Amino acid sequence: MKKRILFFVLLVSNIFLFAQNNNEADLDKVIQIMVPKEIYIADKGLVQYTFKTPIDLFAMTSQEYIFGEEMRIPVEKLSFLVDQNECSLEKVLILRNGLSYNLCITFVPWKTGEIKFSEFDLVKLCIELNPNDEVDEYAQSTTYPIRIEPIKISSLSEKLNIVNIKAPYPPLLIPGTTYVIWSIIILVLVFIVLIAIFIIRLQFFLNKYRILKMHIDYKKNSIRTRRRLKALLKNKNKSDDKTFCYNWQKLMREYLEYRFKVSFSSVSKNKMHSLIFSVSDFVFTEEEESALDKLSRLFVRTDYIRFAQGSIDSQLLPVEEHRAELLDNERKTIVEETYSIINIFESMFKRCEIKEDIKK
């Protein structure tokens, strides 16, 4: 009976020791998996480092990095892990399942051969992620080193047995591209030549623009004067002869002043003819001199209507010729003759400008 009891006690003790050794063996067991198993330059790879530990890593870390059973570690905290010229870290996670932890490191390699990972203390890293909260002395004295095995990056050229690098192909041209390119070059050259000509002859173009603007202004002046004369003729029932003559002289003085670029506002009828001759640097034709004489006679006639009323001259015989009133249809005659004078003056200046251009 005693032998049976002793055998039972020894059996239970052995089972307990075996289970304890088994648990300690599980805690020391580490599994490292590479996904995918074969990786090339610039491919994205994943290292899964699985381990068991009774240390509560999540309790040591700030809650801003904890998302349920997942801890997200900032990549910059593990910048020391690999040489950045050889490999770039993309993402680092720790997944928890009871006492089991899974460290997942996503990376991109930039060279073939072995990439070595530096050893680091995971507990210390978790404490660094929790700078504001106090950590107990036991946690501070605890360590858990992570030793990731080197990873081999395969060479695609060796796998494909490519020894020599092929020469690059020349750029392919679409049919007709050559003609388009040459057309663009020719257009650019023509554009540059035109710009150069414009810059060289800038003063010439500015002079042409100034002359053109002056011609337009003179044309507007003559058209404006004709319209105002026409309006003056239509208002014959609203104004007497004296007012008509005053408005006609005012219009013609404004026209002549703009056309000859000299003031006619205070020029008397006797000096008007000589003033126009003096400011003009060209020879008048017979028709143009006749127009000047006609203009002078119109100023004399309108001055007589304005100022001779009630004078001795206005009472001479025959009365129709000497009275200070316009004859029947004389207003229309004055306006039509004024149209003719304006047309001759405009033609006169045009003739002189053409001669000047020929000389140049």
C-alpha positions in Angstrom: 0.0 0.0 0.0 2.8 2.4 0.9 4.5 1.6 -2.4 1.4 2.5 -4.3 1.1 5.8 -2.5 4.8 6.6 -3.1 4.4 5.8 -6.8 1.4 8.1 -7.1 3.2 11.0 -5.5 6.2 10.6 -7.7 3.9 10.4 -10.8 2.1 13.7 -9.9 5.4 15.4 -9.2 6.8 14.4 -12.6 3.7 15.6 -14.4 3.8 19.0 -12.6 7.5 19.4 -13.4 6.9 18.5 -17.0 4.1 21.1 -17.3 6.3 23.8 -15.7 9.2 23.1 -18.0 6.8 23.1 -20.9 5.4 26.6 -20.0 9.0 28.0 -19.5 9.9 26.5 -22.9 6.9 28.3 -24.5 7.9 31.6 -23.0 11.4 31.3 -24.4 10.1 30.2 -27.9 10.3 32.9 -30.6 9.1 32.5 -34.2 10.1 34.8 -37.0 8.3 34.7 -40.4 9.0 36.7 -43.6 6.1 37.6 -45.9 6.6 37.0 -48.7 9.5 34.5 -48.3 11.4 35.9 -51.3 11.6 39.7 -51.6 13.3 42.0 -54.1 14.4 45.6 -54.2 11.5 48.2 -53.8 9.1 45.4 -52.9 7.1 45.8 -49.7 7.9 43.1 -47.1 6.6 42.1 -43.7 8.5 40.6 -40.8 6.3 38.8 -38.2 8.2 38.3 -34.9 6.0 36.2 -32.5 6.8 35.7 -28.8 5.2 35.1 -25.4 5.8 37.0 -22.2 3.9 37.6 -19.0 4.9 41.3 -19.1 1.9 43.5 -19.9 3.4 45.8 -22.6 0.2 47.5 -23.3 -0.1 48.7 -19.7 3.3 50.5 -20.0 2.3 52.4 -23.1 0.3 55.6 -23.5 -3.3 54.9 -24.5 -3.0 57.2 -27.6 -1.0 54.3 -29.3 -3.4 51.6 -28.2 -6.3 50.5 -30.4 -8.0 47.5 -28.8 -5.5 44.6 -29.0 -3.3 46.6 -31.4 -0.4 48.9 -30.5 0.8 51.3 -33.2 4.4 52.4 -32.8 5.6 55.5 -34.6 8.2 54.7 -37.2 10.5 57.5 -36.1 10.8 55.8 -32.7 12.6 52.9 -34.5 14.7 54.8 -36.9 17.8 53.2 -35.4 16.5 49.7 -36.2 17.9 49.6 -39.8 20.2 51.6 -42.0 17.9 54.1 -43.8 20.0 53.8 -47.0 19.4 50.1 -47.1 15.8 49.9 -46.0 12.8 52.1 -45.2 10.4 51.3 -42.4 6.7 51.8 -43.4 4.7 50.6 -40.4 5.3 49.0 -37.0 2.5 47.2 -35.1 2.3 44.9 -32.0 -0.8 42.6 -31.8 -1.7 40.9 -28.5 -3.4 37.6 -27.9 -3.2 36.8 -24.2 0.4 36.2 -23.3 1.3 36.0 -27.0 2.5 39.1 -28.9 3.1 39.5 -32.6 5.5 42.3 -33.7 4.8 43.2 -37.3 7.4 45.4 -39.2 6.5 46.5 -42.7 9.5 47.7 -44.7 10.9 48.4 -48.3 14.4 47.3 -49.1 16.8 49.4 -51.3 19.7 46.9 -51.8 20.3 43.2 -52.3 22.0 40.9 -49.8 21.5 40.8 -46.1 19.7 43.6 -44.1 20.5 43.5 -40.4 18.2 44.8 -37.7 19.6 46.3 -34.5 18.7 44.7 -31.2 16.4 46.8 -28.9 14.6 46.5 -25.6 10.8 46.4 -26.2 10.0 47.3 -22.6 12.1 50.4 -22.7 10.5 51.4 -26.0 7.0 51.0 -24.5 8.0 53.1 -21.5 9.4 55.8 -23.8 5.9 55.9 -25.4 4.4 56.8 -22.0 6.4 59.8 -20.8 3.6 61.5 -18.9 2.4 58.6 -16.7 4.4 57.0 -13.9 5.6 53.5 -14.4 6.2 51.2 -11.4 9.7 50.2 -10.4 9.1 46.6 -11.4 8.3 47.6 -15.0 11.4 49.9 -15.1 13.6 47.1 -14.0 12.2 44.6 -16.5 13.7 44.1 -19.9 12.7 42.2 -23.0 15.2 42.2 -25.8 14.1 41.8 -29.4 16.6 40.1 -31.7 15.4 40.0 -35.3 17.4 37.7 -37.6 18.9 39.3 -40.7 16.8 39.2 -43.8 18.1 38.3 -47.3 17.0 40.5 -50.2 17.1 38.5 -53.5 18.5 39.8 -56.8 16.0 39.7 -59.7 18.8 39.8 -62.3 20.4 36.7 -60.7 17.1 34.9 -60.6 16.4 35.7 -64.3 20.1 35.0 -65.1 20.6 38.5 -66.7 24.3 39.3 -66.9 24.4 42.3 -69.3 22.2 45.3 -69.1 20.5 45.9 -72.5 21.0 49.2 -74.1 18.0 51.6 -73.9 15.7 51.9 -76.8 15.7 55.3 -78.6 12.5 57.3 -78.2 9.8 56.3 -80.6 8.4 59.0 -82.8 4.8 59.1 -84.0 4.6 59.4 -87.8 4.5 63.1 -88.7 6.1 64.3 -85.5 9.2 65.5 -87.3 7.2 67.8 -89.5 5.3 69.2 -86.5 8.6 69.9 -84.6 10.1 71.6 -87.6 7.0 73.7 -88.1 7.0 74.8 -84.5 10.7 75.7 -84.8 10.1 77.8 -87.9 7.1 79.5 -86.3 9.2 80.4 -83.3 12.0 81.8 -85.5 9.5 83.8 -87.5 8.0 85.2 -84.3 11.4 86.1 -83.0 12.3 87.9 -86.3 9.0 89.8 -86.2 9.6 90.9 -82.6 13.1 92.0 -83.5 11.8 94.1 -86.5 9.1 95.6 -84.2 11.7 96.6 -81.6 14.1 98.1 -84.3 11.3 100.0 -86.0 9.4 100.9 -82.8 9.8 104.6 -83.3 8.4 104.3 -86.8 5.4 102.4 -85.6 4.8 104.9 -82.8 4.9 107.8 -85.4 2.5 105.9 -87.6 0.2 105.4 -84.7 0.4 109.1 -83.7 -0.4 110.1 -87.3 -3.3 107.7 -87.6 -4.8 108.9 -84.3 -4.4 112.5 -85.5 -6.2 111.7 -88.8 -9.0 110.1 -86.8 -9.3 113.1 -84.6 -9.4 115.5 -87.6 -12.1 113.3 -89.2 -14.2 113.4 -86.1 -13.7 117.2 -85.9 -15.1 117.7 -89.5 -18.0 115.3 -88.9 -18.9 116.9 -85.6 -18.8 120.4 -87.3 -21.1 119.2 -90.1 -23.6 117.7 -87.7 -23.7 120.9 -85.6 -24.2 123.0 -88.8 -27.0 120.7 -89.9 -28.6 121.1 -86.4 -28.1 124.9 -86.6 -30.0 125.0 -90.0 -32.9 123.0 -88.6 -33.4 125.5 -85.7 -34.1 128.4 -88.1 -37.5 128.9 -86.5 -36.1 129.0 -83.0 -33.4 131.6 -83.5 -33.1 135.0 -85.3 -30.6 135.8 -88.0 -28.2 137.5 -85.5 -28.1 134.4 -83.2 -27.7 132.1 -86.3 -24.7 134.1 -87.5 -23.1 134.1 -84.0 -23.5 130.3 -83.7 -22.1 129.8 -87.2 -19.0 131.9 -86.5 -18.5 130.0 -83.2 -18.6 126.6 -84.9 -16.2 127.6 -87.7 -13.7 129.2 -85.3 -13.7 125.9 -83.2 -13.2 123.9 -86.4 -10.4 126.1 -87.7 -8.7 126.2 -84.3 -8.7 122.3 -84.1 -7.6 121.9 -87.7 -4.8 124.4 -87.9 -3.7 124.1 -84.2 -3.9 127.9 -83.6 -6.4 130.0 -81.8 -9.1 131.7 -84.0 -11.3 132.8 -81.1 -10.2 136.5 -81.3 -9.1 136.7 -84.9 -10.9 139.4 -86.9 -12.4 138.6 -90.3 -9.8 140.7 -92.1 -6.8 138.8 -90.5 -8.3 135.3 -90.8 -7.1 134.8 -94.4 -3.5 135.9 -93.6 -3.4 133.8 -90.4 -4.3 130.6 -92.3 -1.5 131.3 -94.9 1.1 132.0 -92.2 0.5 128.7 -90.2 0.4 126.6 -93.4 3.8 125.4 -94.8 2.5 124.4 -98.2 1.4 126.1 -101.4 -2.4 126.6 -101.9 -4.0 125.6 -105.2 -6.5 127.9 -106.9 -9.4 126.0 -105.6 -8.1 126.2 -102.0 -7.4 129.9 -102.3 -11.0 130.3 -103.6 -12.3 128.4 -100.5 -10.3 130.8 -98.3 -11.8 133.8 -100.0 -15.3 132.3 -99.7 -14.7 131.7 -96.0 -13.6 135.3 -95.5 -16.7 136.6 -97.3 -18.9 134.4 -95.1 -17.3 135.9 -92.0 -17.8 139.4 -93.4 -21.5 138.7 -94.2 -22.3 137.2 -90.8 -20.4 140.0 -89.0 -22.6 142.5 -91.0 -25.8 140.7 -89.9 -24.6 140.7 -86.3 -23.5 144.3 -85.9 -25.0 146.4 -88.7 -28.6 146.3 -87.5 -29.8 150.0 -87.0 -26.7 151.4 -88.7 -26.6 153.9 -91.6 -25.3 151.1 -94.0 -28.3 149.0 -93.3 -30.6 151.8 -94.5 -28.9 152.2 -97.9 -30.7 151.3 -101.1 -31.5 148.8 -102.4 -32.9 147.7 -99.1 -32.8 144.0 -99.8 -29.0 144.1 -100.2 -28.1 146.4 -97.3 -30.6 145.5 -94.5 -29.0 143.5 -91.6 -31.2 140.4 -92.3 -30.5 137.2 -94.1 -32.2 136.7 -97.4 -34.6 133.9 -98.1 -32.7 130.5 -98.1 -29.5 132.4 -97.3 -29.0 130.2 -94.2 -29.1 127.1 -96.3 -26.7 128.7 -98.8 -24.2 129.6 -95.9 -24.3 126.0 -94.5 -23.8 124.4 -98.0 -20.9 126.7 -98.8 -19.4 125.8 -95.4 -19.7 122.1 -96.2 -17.8 122.8 -99.4 -15.1 124.8 -97.6 -14.6 122.0 -95.0 -14.3 119.3 -97.8 -11.7 121.4 -99.6 -9.7 121.9 -96.4 -9.7 118.2 -95.5 -8.6 117.3 -99.1 -5.9 120.0 -98.9 -4.4 118.5 -95.8 -4.6 115.0 -97.2 -2.8 116.1 -100.4 0.0 117.7 -98.3 0.4 114.6 -96.1 0.7 112.4 -99.2 3.5 114.6 -100.6 5.3 114.5 -97.3 5.2 110.7 -97.2 6.6 110.6 -100.8 9.5 112.8 -99.7 10.3 110.4 -96.8 
